[in-house]
């Protein structure tokens, strides 16, 4: 009997000032630029109009494709020092993923690396052969987790695992209409093709993603999602929790398990 490996997505972003920023997020209303270099108030306020910087170029398992994480520039109000978030990775250290037939190289699941970071607001996709850059999102969003093809050569049950898609868990809309995009909104889950295009929802829009589990016997991801029953755009106690499955061999194949 095969063991189902369980991996829970860490729900909160990591940073020294994490709690404060996650509660605030960024405003969906633009603000007026402040050109006075001695006064950073116009910059320190979170909004859709803010500075961003790239962090790192990520090597994917697709030779001709590279992705770059884009972060919001943050300012320390006391000393006006600027900083951006860093890339962190969800890792798997279970015995199942490190046996002869299963070499996951400590990735979240075989063939996929899972990345998160403080105030990650977009992903840049680059096609080396075509010299083409594509942004995953056409406006800033609050990215929770990025899943992308692993650079390492992973195996599952002695078979090589090759993924040719990207998945992103994200807060991309002010669903609760409080004026901010933050973790109080509904969390969506999207699929992108190998070119970083053709975005589509993996879980219905009126749900908020809670966590995921991995089934190594079927190469499925189980996604736990809370239904926004009263349609108020946020998670409320007592609302139904459903489970959807995603076939990681072909994530276009999905269904509801519970």
C-alpha positions as CSV (number, residue, x, y, z in Angstrom):
1,X,0.0,0.0,0.0
2,X,1.5,3.3,-1.1
3,X,1.9,6.1,1.3
4,X,0.3,9.4,0.6
5,X,2.8,12.1,1.4
6,X,1.3,15.2,2.9
7,X,2.8,18.6,2.5
8,X,1.0,21.7,4.0
9,X,1.6,25.0,2.3
10,X,2.9,27.5,4.8
11,X,0.1,30.1,4.9
12,X,2.0,33.2,5.9
13,X,4.8,35.0,4.1
14,X,8.1,35.3,5.9
15,X,9.7,38.5,7.1
16,X,10.8,40.3,10.2
17,X,7.9,42.8,9.9
18,X,5.6,40.2,8.4
19,X,2.5,40.7,10.6
20,X,2.2,44.4,10.0
21,X,2.5,44.3,6.2
22,X,0.3,41.2,5.7
23,X,-2.5,42.9,7.6
24,X,-2.1,46.0,5.4
25,X,-1.2,44.6,1.9
26,X,-1.3,47.3,-0.7
27,X,-4.0,49.7,-1.7
28,X,-6.0,49.2,-4.9
29,X,-6.2,52.9,-5.4
30,X,-3.3,54.8,-7.0
31,X,-1.6,57.6,-5.1
32,X,0.1,60.7,-6.4
33,X,3.8,60.5,-6.9
34,X,5.9,62.4,-4.4
35,X,9.0,63.7,-6.1
36,X,10.5,65.2,-3.0
37,X,13.4,62.9,-2.3
38,X,13.5,64.1,1.4
39,X,9.9,62.9,1.9
40,X,9.2,59.3,1.2
41,X,5.6,59.3,2.3
42,X,4.3,58.9,-1.2
43,X,6.5,55.8,-1.6
44,X,6.1,54.2,1.8
45,X,2.3,54.0,1.4
46,X,1.3,50.7,-0.2
47,X,-0.6,51.0,-3.5
48,X,-0.7,49.6,-7.0
49,X,1.7,52.4,-7.9
50,X,4.9,51.5,-6.3
51,X,8.5,50.6,-7.1
52,X,9.5,47.1,-7.9
53,X,12.8,45.3,-8.3
54,X,13.9,41.8,-9.6
55,X,15.4,39.4,-7.1
56,X,16.9,36.3,-8.7
57,X,16.9,34.5,-12.0
58,X,15.6,31.0,-11.5
59,X,16.8,28.0,-13.4
60,X,13.9,25.9,-14.6
61,X,13.9,22.3,-15.9
62,X,13.2,23.8,-19.3
63,X,16.5,24.8,-20.8
64,X,15.2,27.7,-22.9
65,X,13.0,29.2,-20.2
66,X,14.1,31.3,-17.2
67,X,11.9,33.1,-14.7
68,X,12.6,36.1,-12.4
69,X,10.9,37.0,-9.2
70,X,9.7,40.6,-8.9
71,X,9.3,42.2,-5.5
72,X,7.8,45.4,-4.1
73,X,10.4,47.9,-2.9
74,X,9.8,48.5,0.8
75,X,11.0,51.5,2.8
76,X,11.9,51.6,6.5
77,X,10.1,54.7,7.7
78,X,12.7,55.5,10.4
79,X,15.8,55.6,8.3
80,X,14.3,55.5,4.8
81,X,16.3,52.4,4.0
82,X,14.9,50.4,1.1
83,X,14.7,46.6,0.8
84,X,13.0,43.9,-1.1
85,X,12.0,40.4,-0.2
86,X,14.0,37.2,-0.7
87,X,13.2,33.9,-2.3
88,X,12.5,31.0,0.1
89,X,11.7,27.4,-0.8
90,X,9.3,24.8,0.5
91,X,11.3,21.6,0.8
92,X,10.5,17.9,1.3
93,X,12.7,15.9,3.6
94,X,10.5,12.8,3.9
95,X,11.9,9.4,3.4
96,X,9.6,8.6,0.6
97,X,11.1,11.3,-1.6
98,X,14.7,10.0,-1.1
99,X,14.6,6.3,-1.9
100,X,16.0,4.5,-5.0
101,X,13.0,5.0,-7.1
102,X,12.0,8.4,-5.8
103,X,14.6,11.1,-6.1
104,X,12.9,14.4,-5.5
105,X,16.1,16.3,-4.6
106,X,14.2,17.7,-1.6
107,X,11.7,19.6,-3.9
108,X,8.2,20.2,-2.7
109,X,6.9,17.5,-5.0
110,X,8.9,15.6,-7.7
111,X,9.5,17.8,-10.7
112,X,8.3,21.1,-9.1
113,X,10.0,23.6,-6.9
114,X,7.8,25.7,-4.7
115,X,9.0,29.3,-3.9
116,X,7.6,32.0,-1.7
117,X,8.8,35.4,-0.5
118,X,7.9,38.6,1.3
119,X,6.0,41.0,-1.0
120,X,6.5,39.1,-4.2
121,X,4.2,40.9,-6.7
122,X,4.9,39.4,-10.1
123,X,6.9,36.8,-12.1
124,X,8.8,37.6,-15.3
125,X,9.1,34.7,-17.8
126,X,11.9,34.8,-20.4
127,X,12.3,32.7,-23.6
128,X,16.0,32.6,-24.4
129,X,15.5,31.4,-28.0
130,X,12.9,33.9,-28.9
131,X,14.3,36.7,-26.7
132,X,10.8,37.3,-25.4
133,X,9.7,38.5,-21.9
134,X,6.3,37.9,-20.5
135,X,4.9,39.0,-17.1
136,X,2.5,36.5,-15.5
137,X,0.2,39.2,-14.3
138,X,-0.7,42.5,-15.9
139,X,-0.8,44.4,-12.6
140,X,0.7,43.9,-9.1
141,X,-0.6,41.0,-7.1
142,X,0.3,39.4,-3.8
143,X,1.9,36.1,-4.7
144,X,1.8,33.4,-2.0
145,X,3.5,30.4,-3.8
146,X,5.1,29.9,-7.2
147,X,5.4,26.3,-8.5
148,X,7.8,25.8,-11.4
149,X,9.6,23.0,-13.2
150,X,12.6,21.9,-11.1
151,X,16.1,22.2,-12.5
152,X,17.1,19.0,-10.7
153,X,16.5,15.6,-12.4
154,X,13.7,14.1,-10.3
155,X,12.2,10.7,-10.4
156,X,8.9,9.2,-9.2
157,X,8.7,5.4,-8.9
158,X,11.9,5.0,-11.0
159,X,10.5,7.2,-13.8
160,X,11.8,10.7,-14.7
161,X,9.5,13.6,-13.9
162,X,9.3,16.5,-16.3
163,X,6.9,19.3,-15.9
164,X,6.1,21.9,-18.6
165,X,3.9,24.4,-16.8
166,X,3.7,26.8,-13.9
167,X,1.2,27.2,-11.0
168,X,0.7,30.3,-8.8
169,X,-1.2,30.7,-5.6
170,X,-2.1,34.4,-5.3
171,X,-4.2,37.2,-3.9
172,X,-5.1,39.2,-7.1
173,X,-8.3,41.0,-6.2
174,X,-9.7,43.1,-3.4
175,X,-12.5,40.6,-2.9
176,X,-13.7,41.8,0.4
177,X,-13.8,45.5,-0.8
178,X,-11.8,46.9,2.0
179,X,-9.5,48.9,-0.4
180,X,-6.5,46.6,-0.1
181,X,-5.2,43.4,-1.6
182,X,-3.9,41.3,1.2
183,X,-4.3,37.9,2.9
184,X,-7.8,38.8,4.0
185,X,-9.0,38.4,0.4
186,X,-9.8,35.2,-1.4
187,X,-6.7,33.3,-2.5
188,X,-6.7,32.0,-6.1
189,X,-4.8,29.3,-7.8
190,X,-3.7,29.7,-11.5
191,X,-2.1,27.5,-14.1
192,X,0.2,29.0,-16.8
193,X,1.5,27.1,-19.9
194,X,5.2,26.6,-20.7
195,X,5.4,30.1,-22.2
196,X,4.0,31.7,-19.1
197,X,0.7,32.4,-20.9
198,X,-2.9,31.1,-21.2
199,X,-3.6,31.7,-17.5
200,X,-6.5,29.7,-16.2
201,X,-8.1,29.0,-12.8
202,X,-7.5,25.6,-11.3
203,X,-10.0,26.1,-8.5
204,X,-13.3,28.0,-9.0
205,X,-13.1,31.7,-8.3
206,X,-15.5,31.7,-5.4
207,X,-13.1,29.7,-3.3
208,X,-10.1,30.6,-1.1
209,X,-7.1,28.2,-1.1
210,X,-6.2,26.9,2.3
211,X,-3.6,24.2,1.9
212,X,-2.5,21.3,-0.3
213,X,-1.4,17.7,0.0
214,X,0.5,15.4,-2.4
215,X,-0.5,11.9,-3.5
216,X,2.6,10.1,-4.8
217,X,0.7,7.0,-5.9
218,X,-1.3,9.0,-8.5
219,X,0.9,12.1,-8.8
220,X,-2.0,14.2,-7.7
221,X,-2.2,17.4,-5.7
222,X,-5.1,17.8,-3.4
223,X,-6.1,21.4,-2.8
224,X,-8.3,22.3,0.2
225,X,-10.4,25.3,-0.6
226,X,-13.0,27.2,1.4
227,X,-16.2,28.2,-0.3
228,X,-17.3,31.8,0.0
229,X,-20.8,30.9,0.7
230,X,-22.1,34.3,1.6
231,X,-20.2,36.0,-1.2
232,X,-18.6,38.6,1.0
233,X,-15.2,38.1,-0.5
234,X,-13.5,36.6,2.6
235,X,-13.1,33.4,4.6
236,X,-15.6,33.1,7.4
237,X,-15.8,30.4,10.1
238,X,-18.3,27.7,9.3
239,X,-18.1,28.0,5.6
240,X,-17.8,24.7,3.7
241,X,-14.3,23.3,3.0
242,X,-14.0,21.3,-0.2
243,X,-11.1,19.3,-1.7
244,X,-10.1,19.4,-5.4
245,X,-7.7,17.2,-7.1
246,X,-5.2,18.2,-9.8
247,X,-3.4,15.7,-12.0
248,X,0.2,16.9,-12.0
249,X,0.9,14.9,-15.1
250,X,-1.7,17.1,-16.9
251,X,-3.0,19.9,-14.6
252,X,-5.7,20.7,-17.1
253,X,-7.4,17.6,-15.6
254,X,-9.0,18.5,-12.3
255,X,-12.1,17.5,-10.3
256,X,-13.7,17.7,-6.9
257,X,-13.0,14.9,-4.5
258,X,-15.0,16.1,-1.5
